[in-house]
Amino acid sequence: MSHSSDWDVQPTSVRILTTAAELFAVQGYSGTSTRDIATRVGVQQPAIYKHFAAKDDILIALVRSAVDRPLALAEELRAVSAPAVVKLHRWLTESLRHLHDSPYLLASILTTPELWQDRFTEEQQLVHRLEQVIADLVAAGRREGDIRRIDTTAAARLVMALFDVLAVPQTAVNPADIAEFALAGLLSNPTRLPEFIHTADELALPG
């Protein structure tokens, strides 16, 4: 991996997270040691522990970086008066863009198998909250007649599965295209897709 000239002036914690995410994606979480991370960052292994008490804490920080913005956005959208399908598209587009634009390969972090071990129960709950955001918006969209009859949990999991498309940067798809694909599969009347996308793009959020 080659770094820009800005690499050495970044905070060490940021360099650790960036490097750890890259190594987790390539070698797996279990296959990556803090020594591996330190070597790639260019610091001694004890320097890692000045910022993170253990490797688990690095994964926890990455997961929270992935979910904090989408969960905050969901709260912002609750205060907005708009059809649920419009809110869903806006939430998907911005959440996917957040994952896509992060230097931490966040989409791959959410698919880390070790994340589903017992010691990460709080982080699992955060990921489940993302799924619930989608399920709630799908359910509301069904009630409003804009989303076809579909099991809301199944719909949420299918949409969440599309996040995996961002896991490998070299083959990642544009976030807007992913959101459009997801919405097209949910609409009761797909011909209204351009209308909903335009409204979602123009939606004013609090603040």
C-alpha positions as CSV (number, residue, x, y, z in Angstrom):
1,M,0.0,0.0,0.0
2,S,1.3,3.4,-0.9
3,H,0.4,6.5,1.2
4,S,0.2,10.1,0.2
5,S,2.6,12.7,1.7
6,D,-0.2,13.6,4.2
7,W,0.1,10.1,5.8
8,D,2.9,11.0,8.3
9,V,1.0,14.1,9.6
10,Q,-2.2,12.2,10.3
11,P,-3.0,11.5,14.0
12,T,-1.6,8.1,14.9
13,S,-5.0,6.8,15.9
14,V,-6.3,7.6,12.4
15,R,-3.4,5.8,10.8
16,I,-4.0,2.8,13.1
17,L,-7.7,2.6,12.2
18,T,-7.0,3.0,8.5
19,T,-4.3,0.4,8.5
20,A,-6.3,-2.0,10.6
21,A,-9.3,-1.8,8.4
22,E,-7.2,-2.6,5.3
23,L,-5.5,-5.6,7.0
24,F,-8.8,-6.9,8.4
25,A,-10.3,-6.8,4.8
26,V,-7.3,-8.6,3.3
27,Q,-6.2,-11.0,6.1
28,G,-9.3,-11.3,8.2
29,Y,-9.7,-10.1,11.7
30,S,-8.3,-13.2,13.3
31,G,-5.5,-13.3,10.8
32,T,-4.3,-9.8,11.8
33,S,-2.2,-9.1,14.9
34,T,-1.5,-5.8,16.5
35,R,2.1,-6.4,15.5
36,D,1.0,-6.5,11.9
37,I,-0.9,-3.2,12.3
38,A,2.1,-1.6,14.1
39,T,4.5,-2.7,11.4
40,R,2.3,-1.3,8.6
41,V,1.7,1.9,10.4
42,G,5.5,2.3,11.1
43,V,5.4,2.4,14.9
44,Q,6.4,0.0,17.7
45,Q,3.7,-2.4,18.9
46,P,3.4,-0.7,22.3
47,A,2.4,2.5,20.5
48,I,-0.8,0.8,19.4
49,Y,-1.8,0.3,23.1
50,K,-1.5,4.0,23.8
51,H,-4.6,4.5,21.6
52,F,-6.4,1.1,21.9
53,A,-6.3,-1.2,24.8
54,A,-6.7,-4.3,22.6
55,K,-7.3,-5.3,19.0
56,D,-11.0,-5.7,19.9
57,D,-11.2,-2.0,20.7
58,I,-9.9,-1.2,17.2
59,L,-12.8,-3.2,15.7
60,I,-15.3,-1.6,18.0
61,A,-14.1,1.9,17.0
62,L,-14.4,1.0,13.3
63,V,-17.9,-0.4,13.8
64,R,-19.0,2.7,15.6
65,S,-17.5,4.9,12.9
66,A,-19.6,2.9,10.4
67,V,-23.0,3.2,12.2
68,D,-22.9,6.5,14.1
69,R,-23.7,8.7,11.1
70,P,-26.5,6.5,9.6
71,L,-28.2,6.2,13.0
72,A,-27.9,10.0,13.6
73,L,-29.4,10.5,10.1
74,A,-32.3,8.3,10.9
75,E,-33.1,10.5,13.9
76,E,-32.9,13.6,11.7
77,L,-35.3,12.1,9.2
78,R,-37.9,11.4,11.9
79,A,-38.4,15.1,12.2
80,V,-39.0,15.6,8.5
81,S,-42.5,15.5,6.9
82,A,-42.1,13.4,3.8
83,P,-43.2,10.0,2.4
84,A,-41.4,7.1,4.0
85,V,-40.1,6.0,0.6
86,V,-38.5,9.4,0.1
87,K,-36.9,9.2,3.6
88,L,-35.7,5.6,2.8
89,H,-34.0,6.7,-0.4
90,R,-32.3,9.7,1.3
91,W,-31.2,7.5,4.2
92,L,-29.8,4.8,1.9
93,T,-28.0,7.3,-0.3
94,E,-26.3,9.2,2.5
95,S,-25.5,6.1,4.6
96,L,-23.9,4.3,1.6
97,R,-22.0,7.4,0.7
98,H,-20.7,7.6,4.3
99,L,-19.4,4.0,4.0
100,H,-18.0,4.6,0.6
101,D,-16.2,7.8,1.4
102,S,-14.7,6.7,4.7
103,P,-10.9,5.9,4.7
104,Y,-11.7,2.9,7.0
105,L,-13.3,0.4,4.5
106,L,-16.3,0.5,6.7
107,A,-18.6,-1.7,4.6
108,S,-16.1,-4.6,5.0
109,I,-16.0,-4.0,8.7
110,L,-19.7,-4.7,9.0
111,T,-19.2,-8.1,7.3
112,T,-16.4,-9.2,9.7
113,P,-17.5,-12.7,10.9
114,E,-15.9,-12.2,14.3
115,L,-18.2,-9.2,14.9
116,W,-20.9,-11.8,15.7
117,Q,-19.1,-13.3,18.6
118,D,-20.5,-12.8,22.1
119,R,-18.0,-10.2,23.2
120,F,-19.3,-7.8,20.6
121,T,-23.0,-7.8,21.7
122,E,-23.2,-4.0,21.9
123,E,-21.8,-3.6,18.4
124,Q,-24.2,-6.3,17.1
125,Q,-27.1,-4.3,18.5
126,L,-25.9,-1.2,16.6
127,V,-25.9,-3.1,13.3
128,H,-29.4,-4.5,14.1
129,R,-30.5,-0.9,14.7
130,L,-29.5,-0.1,11.1
131,E,-31.6,-3.0,9.9
132,Q,-34.5,-1.8,12.0
133,V,-34.3,1.7,10.5
134,I,-34.8,0.1,7.1
135,A,-37.6,-2.2,8.3
136,D,-39.5,0.7,9.9
137,L,-39.3,2.8,6.7
138,V,-40.4,-0.1,4.6
139,A,-43.3,-0.8,6.9
140,A,-44.3,2.9,6.7
141,G,-43.9,2.9,3.0
142,R,-46.2,-0.1,2.8
143,R,-48.9,1.6,4.8
144,E,-48.6,4.6,2.6
145,G,-49.0,2.4,-0.5
146,D,-45.7,3.3,-2.1
147,I,-43.9,0.0,-1.2
148,R,-45.2,-3.4,-2.4
149,R,-46.3,-6.1,0.0
150,I,-43.1,-7.6,1.3
151,D,-42.0,-8.9,4.6
152,T,-40.3,-5.9,6.2
153,T,-37.5,-7.9,7.9
154,A,-36.7,-9.7,4.7
155,A,-36.7,-6.4,2.8
156,A,-34.4,-4.8,5.4
157,R,-31.9,-7.7,5.3
158,L,-31.9,-7.7,1.5
159,V,-31.2,-4.0,1.4
160,M,-28.4,-4.4,4.1
161,A,-26.9,-7.1,1.9
162,L,-26.4,-4.5,-0.8
163,F,-24.0,-2.7,1.6
164,D,-21.5,-5.5,0.9
165,V,-21.1,-4.2,-2.7
166,L,-18.9,-1.4,-1.1
167,A,-16.7,-3.9,0.8
168,V,-14.0,-4.0,-1.9
169,P,-13.1,-0.6,-3.1
170,Q,-11.8,-1.8,-6.5
171,T,-15.2,-3.2,-7.4
172,A,-17.4,-0.8,-5.4
173,V,-20.6,0.5,-7.1
174,N,-21.7,4.1,-6.9
175,P,-23.8,4.6,-3.7
176,A,-26.5,6.4,-5.7
177,D,-26.8,3.4,-8.0
178,I,-27.1,1.0,-5.1
179,A,-29.9,3.1,-3.5
180,E,-31.7,3.4,-6.8
181,F,-31.5,-0.4,-7.3
182,A,-32.8,-1.1,-3.8
183,L,-35.7,1.3,-4.1
184,A,-36.7,0.0,-7.5
185,G,-37.1,-3.5,-6.1
186,L,-39.4,-2.2,-3.3
187,L,-41.8,0.1,-5.1
188,S,-45.4,-0.8,-5.8
189,N,-45.2,1.4,-8.8
190,P,-41.6,1.5,-10.2
191,T,-42.5,4.2,-12.7
192,R,-42.5,6.7,-9.8
193,L,-38.8,6.0,-9.0
194,P,-37.5,9.2,-10.7
195,E,-40.0,11.3,-8.8
196,F,-39.1,9.8,-5.4
197,I,-35.4,10.1,-6.1
198,H,-35.8,13.8,-7.0
199,T,-37.8,14.5,-3.9
200,A,-35.3,12.7,-1.7
201,D,-32.4,14.7,-3.2
202,E,-34.2,17.9,-2.5
203,L,-35.3,17.0,1.0
204,A,-34.1,19.6,3.6
205,L,-32.9,18.1,6.9
206,P,-32.9,19.8,10.3
207,G,-29.8,21.9,10.9
